[in-house]
């Protein structure tokens, strides 16, 4: 498999510049005390269509309200995605094939957000923190050009420092020429795990596959991004979903893999495997015998997304199997205790029929691992819901007036 690793400061097609401007969305009074940590909330204004997110800050997620009207930092362009790394907040524009803006923010000692950098990047379909970098992947859907491109962004200097290529047809190694499409990026120890599903990459059924009942994880070294092996399992369909992480690493270093079982062929869901969770033990290079059947535990629901809560617990978004969809985000929540192999439905959230949308990524777990914070929008408003991990009970918290919550994060003041 072809794989290159090139150090550089600026590479062709990506222009970088760093600014020292300060964008203040809280307007602290003169003489105010040094700020504590702030919650960072992004929201899409509801007043008009096709508008960009606003970045807002808050001191408390359990009560009160904030508004997108006259507040926050307006982002440039729609379809924004977010990641926090090295105590910095990265706002990424999905350019739909065109280059997209990447803006970096840091919290200053007065509680305001400073813009550290603003530059253009290739549109990518996966990104995640790895060491002190953010690793980004631009992934082909075409068997005519089966090349995935990776880029390493150094978060300390907000510059790209390495790039390379992966031949996804050679990686998939299928007799019919299907190519690998990576669902997300996860650091496991000093390795990079890239779960993937194989797709035809041709014709009208470009995302269809003849291999719906298998899970694959490509393992790479880092920072070299040298391919080492593929970890394979045939007890589930593929891990994760498009633009969605399916891997969680616990405090023991064990890796848990979630499959939604949504592989398709000619538009039909064709996997014979249920939505389930499997495991790779720390230091191992194969799946072990752990197997948790989500559809069986829920009486007919599958998991669309997951968030690791700490102490062996996962927060799942669930949807009825009858409503299975490749891009659906479940509107029910459950907590799985991976160690006791039990599942508890979360109570206290709005009725499913009243929910318009929920945050499917960029949700937040408190530092003490006791509370998960998710965004839920109904016809009556958009709220942060606080989920008590121990009791699996949700309570309504901060309201975001005039907007739909898209992400929840937290930053400490920069040193």
C-alpha positions in Angstrom: 0.0 0.0 0.0 1.4 3.4 -1.0 1.9 5.7 2.0 3.9 8.9 2.0 5.0 11.1 4.9 6.2 14.6 4.0 7.1 17.3 6.5 6.2 20.8 5.5 5.1 24.1 6.8 2.7 25.1 4.0 1.7 22.6 1.3 0.1 23.3 -2.1 -3.6 24.1 -2.0 -3.6 25.1 1.7 -2.9 28.7 2.7 -2.2 29.5 6.3 -2.0 32.7 8.2 -2.1 33.4 11.9 -3.8 36.4 13.5 -3.6 38.0 16.9 -7.0 39.5 16.9 -9.5 39.1 19.8 -13.1 38.3 19.2 -15.1 39.0 22.3 -18.6 37.7 22.8 -19.0 38.4 26.5 -17.9 42.0 26.8 -16.5 41.8 30.4 -16.4 45.0 32.4 -13.1 46.7 33.0 -11.4 45.4 36.1 -13.3 42.1 36.1 -11.6 39.2 37.7 -9.7 36.5 35.8 -12.1 34.1 34.1 -12.7 30.5 35.1 -13.4 27.8 32.5 -16.2 28.5 30.1 -18.6 26.2 28.3 -18.5 26.7 24.5 -21.8 26.2 22.8 -22.4 26.5 19.1 -25.9 27.1 17.7 -27.5 27.7 14.3 -29.9 30.7 14.4 -33.5 29.9 13.7 -34.4 33.3 12.4 -33.4 32.5 8.8 -32.2 29.6 6.6 -28.7 29.0 5.3 -27.0 31.0 8.1 -23.8 30.1 9.9 -23.4 28.9 13.5 -22.7 31.3 16.3 -20.2 30.4 19.1 -21.5 31.3 22.5 -20.0 31.0 26.0 -21.7 30.1 29.3 -20.7 29.7 32.9 -23.4 27.1 33.7 -25.2 24.4 31.7 -27.8 23.5 34.4 -29.9 26.7 34.3 -30.6 30.1 32.7 -30.5 31.1 29.1 -28.3 32.6 26.4 -29.3 34.0 23.0 -27.9 34.1 19.5 -29.4 37.5 19.0 -26.7 40.1 19.4 -24.3 37.7 21.0 -21.6 35.3 20.0 -19.1 35.0 17.2 -20.6 34.4 13.8 -19.0 31.7 11.8 -18.2 32.0 8.1 -20.3 29.5 6.2 -22.8 26.7 7.0 -22.0 23.0 7.8 -19.5 23.7 10.6 -18.0 20.9 12.7 -16.0 21.3 15.9 -13.2 19.6 17.8 -11.4 20.6 21.0 -7.7 19.8 21.4 -4.8 21.1 23.4 -7.3 23.5 25.2 -8.1 25.1 21.8 -11.4 25.1 20.0 -11.3 24.4 16.2 -14.2 25.4 14.0 -14.1 23.6 10.6 -16.2 24.4 7.6 -17.3 21.4 5.5 -16.7 22.8 2.0 -18.7 20.1 0.2 -15.8 19.3 -2.1 -14.3 22.8 -2.0 -11.6 24.0 0.5 -13.1 25.0 3.8 -12.1 27.4 6.5 -10.5 26.3 9.8 -10.7 28.8 12.6 -8.9 28.3 16.0 -10.0 29.9 19.2 -8.6 30.1 22.7 -10.1 31.4 26.0 -8.3 34.4 27.5 -8.1 35.3 31.1 -11.1 37.7 30.9 -13.4 34.9 29.7 -13.4 36.0 26.0 -12.5 34.0 22.9 -9.4 35.0 21.0 -9.0 34.0 17.4 -5.6 32.5 17.0 -5.7 31.5 13.4 -7.8 31.3 10.3 -6.8 29.4 7.2 -8.1 27.2 4.4 -8.0 23.4 4.4 -9.1 20.6 2.1 -12.6 19.4 2.8 -12.2 16.4 5.0 -14.6 13.6 6.1 -12.9 12.6 9.4 -10.8 14.5 12.0 -9.8 13.8 15.6 -7.1 14.7 18.1 -4.0 12.5 18.0 -1.2 13.4 20.5 -0.9 17.2 20.2 -2.1 17.2 16.6 -5.4 17.0 14.8 -5.4 14.3 12.1 -7.7 15.0 9.2 -8.7 12.7 6.3 -10.0 13.5 2.8 -11.5 10.2 1.6 -12.4 9.2 -1.9 -15.8 7.6 -2.8 -14.6 6.7 -6.3 -12.9 3.5 -7.4 -11.4 5.5 -10.3 -9.3 7.4 -7.8 -9.1 5.3 -4.7 -6.8 7.7 -2.7 -7.4 9.0 0.8 -5.3 12.0 1.9 -4.3 12.6 5.5 -3.0 15.8 7.0 -1.5 16.5 10.5 -2.3 19.8 12.1 0.0 20.8 14.9 -2.3 22.4 17.5 0.5 24.3 19.2 1.4 26.3 16.2 -1.9 25.9 14.2 0.0 24.7 11.1 -0.1 21.6 9.0 3.2 19.7 9.5 2.7 16.5 7.6 0.6 14.9 4.8 0.4 11.5 3.1 -1.8 9.2 1.0 -3.5 5.8 1.4 -4.6 3.6 -1.5 -8.0 2.5 -0.2 -8.5 -0.1 -2.9 -5.3 -1.9 -2.0 -6.3 -1.6 1.7 -9.7 -3.1 1.1 -8.2 -6.0 -0.9 -11.6 -7.1 -2.3 -11.9 -9.3 -5.4 -14.5 -7.0 -6.9 -12.4 -3.9 -6.4 -14.4 -2.2 -3.6 -12.6 0.6 -1.8 -12.3 1.3 1.9 -14.1 4.4 3.3 -13.0 5.4 6.8 -15.7 6.3 9.2 -13.6 8.1 11.8 -10.2 8.4 13.5 -9.3 7.2 17.0 -6.0 7.2 18.9 -5.4 3.9 20.7 -2.2 4.0 22.7 0.4 5.2 20.2 -1.5 3.9 17.2 -4.2 5.4 14.9 -7.2 3.2 14.4 -9.2 3.8 11.2 -12.4 1.8 11.1 -13.8 1.4 7.5 -16.5 -0.1 5.4 -16.0 -1.1 1.8 -18.0 0.5 -1.0 -18.4 -0.2 -4.7 -17.4 3.4 -5.6 -19.0 3.2 -9.0 -22.4 3.8 -10.7 -25.6 4.8 -9.0 -25.0 2.6 -6.0 -21.7 4.1 -5.2 -22.0 3.5 -1.4 -23.4 0.0 -1.7 -21.3 -3.1 -0.7 -21.2 -6.8 -1.3 -19.6 -7.2 2.1 -22.2 -6.0 4.6 -21.4 -8.4 7.4 -17.8 -7.5 8.4 -16.0 -5.1 10.6 -12.5 -3.8 9.8 -10.1 -1.5 11.5 -6.9 -0.4 9.7 -4.0 0.2 12.2 -1.4 2.8 11.5 1.7 4.0 13.4 1.9 7.7 14.3 3.2 10.2 13.3 4.6 8.1 10.4 1.1 6.9 9.4 2.7 3.6 8.3 0.2 0.8 7.8 0.6 -2.1 10.2 -2.4 -4.4 9.9 -6.2 -4.7 9.6 -8.2 -6.0 12.5 -11.2 -8.0 11.2 -14.4 -9.4 12.7 -17.5 -11.0 11.1 -19.8 -10.9 14.1 -21.0 -7.4 13.2 -21.4 -5.1 10.3 -19.0 -2.1 9.9 -18.0 0.1 12.9 -19.3 3.7 13.1 -21.0 5.5 10.4 -20.2 8.2 7.8 -18.6 11.1 9.8 -19.4 9.3 13.0 -17.1 7.7 15.5 -17.8 4.1 16.4 -14.8 3.5 18.8 -14.4 4.3 22.5 -11.3 3.7 24.6 -11.7 3.1 28.3 -9.3 3.9 31.2 -7.8 0.4 30.9 -6.9 0.9 27.3 -9.5 -1.4 26.0 -11.2 -0.4 22.8 -15.0 -0.9 22.3 -16.5 -0.9 18.8 -20.1 0.0 18.0 -21.8 -1.2 14.8 -25.1 0.3 13.8 -25.6 -2.4 11.1 -26.6 0.0 8.3 -24.7 -1.5 5.3 -26.7 -1.2 2.1 -26.9 -2.6 -1.4 -28.9 -0.9 -4.1 -30.5 1.2 -1.3 -31.6 -1.7 0.8 -30.2 -2.5 4.3 -28.6 -5.9 3.8 -26.6 -6.7 6.9 -27.7 -9.9 8.7 -26.0 -8.8 11.9 -27.6 -6.8 14.7 -26.4 -3.5 16.1 -23.8 -4.6 18.7 -20.7 -3.7 20.6 -17.4 -5.7 20.4 -14.0 -5.2 22.1 -10.2 -5.3 21.5 -8.3 -5.7 24.8 -5.4 -3.3 25.6 -2.3 -4.5 23.9 -4.1 -7.0 21.7 -4.4 -6.8 17.9 -7.6 -8.9 17.5 -11.2 -8.7 18.8 -11.9 -10.9 21.8 -15.1 -12.7 22.7 -16.9 -9.7 24.2 -20.3 -9.2 22.4 -23.2 -7.0 23.5 -26.3 -7.2 21.3 -28.0 -3.8 21.5 -31.1 -4.8 19.5 -31.7 -7.7 21.9 -31.1 -5.5 25.0 -33.5 -2.8 23.8 -36.2 -4.9 22.3 -35.7 -3.8 18.8 -33.6 -0.6 18.7 -30.2 0.1 17.1 -27.5 2.6 18.2 -26.7 5.4 15.9 -24.0 7.2 17.9 -22.0 6.8 21.1 -20.1 8.9 23.6 -17.7 7.4 26.2 -18.7 8.6 29.7 -15.8 7.1 31.7 -15.7 4.2 34.1 -16.8 1.7 31.5 -20.0 3.5 30.4 -21.3 4.5 27.0 -24.1 7.0 26.2 -26.0 5.7 23.1 -28.5 7.4 20.8 -31.1 4.9 19.9 -33.7 4.5 17.1 -36.2 1.8 16.3 -34.9 -0.8 13.8 -37.9 -0.2 11.7 -36.7 3.4 11.1 -33.1 2.3 10.3 -31.3 5.0 8.2 -27.7 5.6 7.1 -27.7 9.2 8.4 -30.4 9.0 11.1 -29.6 10.2 14.6 -31.6 8.4 17.3 -33.7 10.6 19.6 -33.7 8.2 22.6 -30.8 7.8 25.0 -29.4 4.8 26.9 -26.4 4.2 29.1 -24.5 0.9 28.6 -22.3 -0.4 31.4 -19.7 -2.3 29.4 -18.3 -4.0 32.5 -21.6 -5.4 33.9 -23.0 -5.7 30.3 -26.3 -3.9 31.2 -28.3 -1.2 29.4 -30.5 1.4 31.1 -32.8 3.8 29.2 -32.4 7.5 30.0 -35.5 9.1 31.5 -36.4 12.8 31.6 -35.8 13.7 28.0 -38.7 15.1 25.9 -41.1 12.7 24.2 -39.6 11.4 20.9 -42.4 12.8 18.8 -41.7 16.3 20.2 -38.0 16.3 19.4 -36.8 18.0 16.2 -33.1 17.3 16.4 -30.4 16.3 18.9 -26.7 16.9 18.9 -25.1 13.8 17.4 -21.4 14.7 18.0 -19.5 17.3 20.0 -21.4 16.5 23.2 -19.6 16.9 26.6 -19.0 14.8 29.7 -18.1 16.6 32.9 -14.5 16.3 34.2 -15.7 14.2 37.1 -17.6 11.9 34.7 -20.9 12.3 36.6 -22.9 14.3 34.0 -23.3 14.2 30.3 -24.5 17.3 28.5 -26.5 16.9 25.2 -28.4 19.4 23.1 -32.1 18.6 22.4 -34.3 20.9 20.3 -38.1 20.6 20.3 -40.7 22.9 18.8 -40.7 24.9 22.0 -36.9 25.6 22.1 -33.3 24.3 22.2 -32.0 23.2 25.6 -28.9 21.6 27.1 -30.1 18.4 28.9 -28.0 17.3 31.9 -27.9 13.5 32.1 -26.9 12.1 35.5 -24.7 9.1 34.6 -25.4 7.2 37.9 -29.2 7.3 37.6 -29.6 7.7 33.8 -31.9 10.6 34.5 -32.0 13.8 32.4 -33.0 17.3 33.5 -33.6 20.3 31.4 -30.8 23.0 31.7 -29.6 26.0 29.8 -31.8 27.3 27.1 -30.3 28.7 23.9 -32.8 31.3 22.6 -33.1 31.8 18.9 -30.9 28.9 17.9 -30.5 25.2 17.5 -27.6 23.7 19.6 -25.0 22.0 17.4 -22.1 21.4 19.8 -21.1 21.6 23.5 -17.5 21.9 24.6 -15.5 23.4 27.4 -12.3 25.5 27.6 -10.0 26.6 30.3 -8.3 30.0 30.2 -5.0 29.9 28.3 -1.9 29.9 30.5 
